[in-house]
């Protein structure tokens, strides 16, 4: 479920149980998000309603994860992809998931 805080808490518990964990800030950005913040121990989650390229601040994330974005079918992704790919030395790693191999090929 999009923006499910319980899921992020479970992820942190798994990481803390297996590795040294100094903390993390997760920002979930999307047009259907409801703006809110959540904090648990060393994890902060922020939900931002909007598009990434409109929200992005001066911080460069370590990684940007796009869950089933369908880049190929939504032209609204173009400004965000340009920002992510043209960020020079401050470029973040970009991870995109897909429902199928065919969709992954279309997104590439």
C-alpha positions, 0 to 999 in steps of 0.5 A, spaced: 500 500 500 502 506 498 505 510 503 504 504 508 508 506 515 508 499 518 512 497 512 517 502 513 518 500 520 518 493 518 524 494 514 528 498 519 527 492 524 530 487 519 536 492 517 537 493 525 537 486 526 542 484 521 547 490 520 549 496 524 544 502 522 545 509 524 539 511 521 535 513 515 530 519 512 526 516 507 522 521 503 516 518 499 514 523 494 507 522 489 501 526 487 497 521 491 500 522 497 498 526 504 503 530 507 505 527 513 511 526 518 513 519 522 519 518 526 521 512 530 527 511 533 533 512 528 528 512 522 524 518 519 519 518 514 516 524 510 510 523 505 510 529 500 504 530 496 507 532 489 512 531 483 519 529 485 522 535 480 518 540 484 519 538 491 527 536 491 531 540 495 538 541 495 540 535 499 542 529 494 539 522 496 543 516 496 538 513 492 531 514 488 527 508 488 521 508 483 516 503 484 512 500 478 513 507 475 511 506 468 516 511 465 514 509 458 507 511 459 507 517 463 510 523 460 509 527 467 516 523 468 520 527 463 522 533 468 524 528 474 528 523 470 532 529 467 533 532 474 535 525 476 540 524 470 543 531 469 545 532 476 552 531 475 557 529 480 551 529 485 547 524 481 543 519 486 543 512 484 536 510 481 532 504 482 526 502 478 521 496 479 516 493 474 511 488 474 513 484 468 520 484 464 516 487 458 514 493 462 522 493 464 524 493 457 519 499 455 522 503 461 529 502 460 
